[in-house]
Amino acid sequence: MIEWLRHAATDPSVVVGSETLPILMTRKPRARRLIMRLAENGRAVEVTLPTRVPSAEAIRFVESRRDWLAQQLAKRRAMREPMAGGTVLYRGSPLPFERREGWPRNPRLLFDDEGPMRLELGGPQEGVATRLGKWLEGEATSLMSADLQHYCHAAGVAVPRLALSRAKRRWGSCSSKGTLRVNWRLVQAPDAVRRSVVAHEVAHLVHFDHSPRFHALLADIYEGDLPAANRWLKANGPDLYIDFG
């Protein structure tokens, strides 16, 4: 059975402020109502609709919610360029950064007695976002590798290969071959949230399901508040999709 159908290249659009956003429709036989969301990158409106609902009704549904879309778009626009405000989100907090022509191009993290203080980087303004994104990916690799070793030791399993994920729907996954993938954008989340995802995937190395044994192991190896971490990710996860070029 075909589970979903996407519209062809002639997607309709909606004007929100000064931007024209394509309306991307997905028909699902099991859908019971219209569901609308702004894409993570803020450049399209995604609508899920039941099979028998006319496209025109979905378009009217989107147009009736222009105000909500404008609010969401304003949030996305503020996040598209990390230069706005001179901060980048790092381990749950805004991290100020400063650029000067004479400094090294690669970001350098400075600390004080309380922890990370600011980033310094040089080079031209062009490409700053890309360099910040690469720096965050490097930090993600380092932090998640340490997380992975910690939870594998706690679970009594060998440390598998870690791969950074760029998925837009999943924060982590574990393949049947043992490769563990974690979304690099979690380096922007609080440590407890990032670690909860790594612990979750490590538990899947032992129980490749969501059985009571899986949840028991996860609760045993993860030292934090799992419901709180899940609530944070559900509420704030979309805000981690900043455009780093």
N, C-alpha and C positions, 0 to 999 in steps of 0.2 A: 504493500500500500504506500502511496506517496504521502509522506508526513507533512510536507509543506510546499508551497509554491510562491516564488517571488515574481513580482511584476517585471515586465521587460524594461528596456532602456527609457521608455517614455513615461517615467515616473512623474506624477504631479508634484507641485511645490507649494509652499506657503511663504508669504512675506512676513518676516518678523523684524520690525525696526528697519534697519538698513540692509538686512541680509535676506536672501532668498534661499530657503532650505528645501531640498528635495524630500518628498514624502515616500519612504520605502515601506511597502506593504508586504506583510507575510501572512498567508492564509494557513490556518491550522485546523484540521477537522475537529480537534478536541477543544478548541477555544470556545468559550461561552459568552464572551463580551469583548468589546474593543479595549485594547490596552495601548497606550501611547507613551513613548519615552524619547528624550533627546539623546542622540548618539553620544558616546563618551567623548568624541572629539568635537562635539558641538556643531557638526557640519551637516547634519541630516536629522529628520524626524522619523523614528521607526514606529510603525503601527502593526500590531498583531490583531487579526480579525477572524471571526468564524467564516467558514467556507461560503455560506450563503449570504453574507452581508455585502451589499453593493459597494463598490469602490467609492461612489459619490457620497455615501453615508460616512465612510471613513474620513474623507476629505473635509466634510462639514464638521465632523468631530474634532479634527485638528484645528480648523479655523476658529472654532468656538473657544479654543483654549490658547489663543495667541498671548494673552497676558501671562499665563503660566510659562509658556515657552520663552517669552521675553525675559522673565526672571531667571530661568535656568540658563539661558544663553548668556546673560550678563555674568553669571558665575563662571561659566566656561571661558568666556572672553578674558576675564581677569586672570585665569589660570593658564591661558595659552602660552604666554611668554613669561618665563620665570623671572625676567628682569623687572617685572612690575613690582614695585615696593622694595626691590633689592634683596629678596629673600628666596630661598628654595626650601621646600619641606623635606626634613631629614629626621628620621626616627621619632616622628610624632610632633615635632616642633619646627617653627619657621627658623631657618638658619640664615642670618644676614651674610651677604657676600659683597665684596668690593673688587672692582677691576681697575687696573692701572697699566698703561702701555708698557712700562719697563719691567713689570713682574713676569715670571714664567707663565706660559700659556696654560699649563695644566693647573687645575684648582689645588690649593693647599689648605688643609684644615688646621686651624689654630685652636688651641685649648687654653682654658684657665683652670683654676682649682675646682670649678663646678662642672667641667666637661666641655663639649664642643662650644666654641665661642663665635667663630666666623670663618668664612672661606675667603681666600685671596686668589685672584687669577689675573693674568695679563693677556696680551694679545689684543687684536681688534675687537670691536663690539660685535661685528659679524661673526657668527659661529659660537657666541657665548652659550646659547641655549644647548647646542649640540655638545659642547665640552662639559657642561654641567650634567647633562644626561649620561654621558659616558662615565663621568666620575661617580655618579650615583650607582650605575651598574657595577662598577668596581667595588664600591662599598657593599652593595648587595651580595656580591660573590663572597667577600670576606666574612660578613656577618652571618650569612646563611650557611656557609661551610662550617663555621663554629657551632651554630645551632644544630646542624645535622650530626656532627660528631657527638655532641652532648646527648641528643635524644636517642641516637643509635646505641650509645653506651648504656643508657638507661633501659632501653628495650632489649638489650642483649643480642643485637644483630650487627652484621657487618655494615660498614659505611658504604653506601652505593654511590654511583656517579651523580653529581649534582649538575643540573642544567637550568639556566635562567629561562623563564618563560615570558613571552610577550602576549599571552592570551588576553582577550578582552572580556571573557566570561568566567574564567576559572582562575583561582588564586594559586592552586597547586594541583599536582597530579602525580601518580605513581604508576609506571608501566609494569606490565607483567614480567619484563626483563630486568626490573629493578631500578631503572633510571628514575630519579626523583626530580621533578620540575617544580620550581617555585617562581611565581611572578616577581620580577625584579622590582616592580613599583612598590612592593611591600616594604622596601627600605625607607619609604616615606612615612609608614605607619609607626605607631608606638612599638617598642621592642616586644611587649607582651603579645601584641596582635600578630606581628611577623612570626614570632616563635610558636604561636598556637597553630599556624598553618604548617610550619615545618614538622611540628610534633604530630599533627594529624596525618601527614603523608608518611611519616616514619611508622606510625601505627598500622598503616596499610601494608607495610612490608611484612608484617606478621599476619594480619587479617585483611584479606583483599575484599572487604565488604564493610557494611555498617552494622554488624551484628552486636549483640550485647558484649561479646568478648572484645570486639574492637573498641567500643566505648570504655570498657573497663581498663583496657591497656592505655588508652589515651589519657584517661583521668589519672592513671598511675604515674605516667612519665611527665605529664605537663604540670608544672608547678603553679600556674596562674589560674585565673578565673575564666574558664572557657566560655560560659554564657556572656560575660562582659566583652570578651574579645570578639565573639561573633556579632554582638550588637553593634560594636564600634565599626566593624567591617561592613555590616549591612547599611549603616547610616552614612559612613564616610568613604566607603570604597570608591564610588564614582569620582570623588574629588581627587583621587590619586592619578587620574589620567590627564596629567599636564602634558602639553605638547612641547617636547624637547627638540623638535626639528628633525 
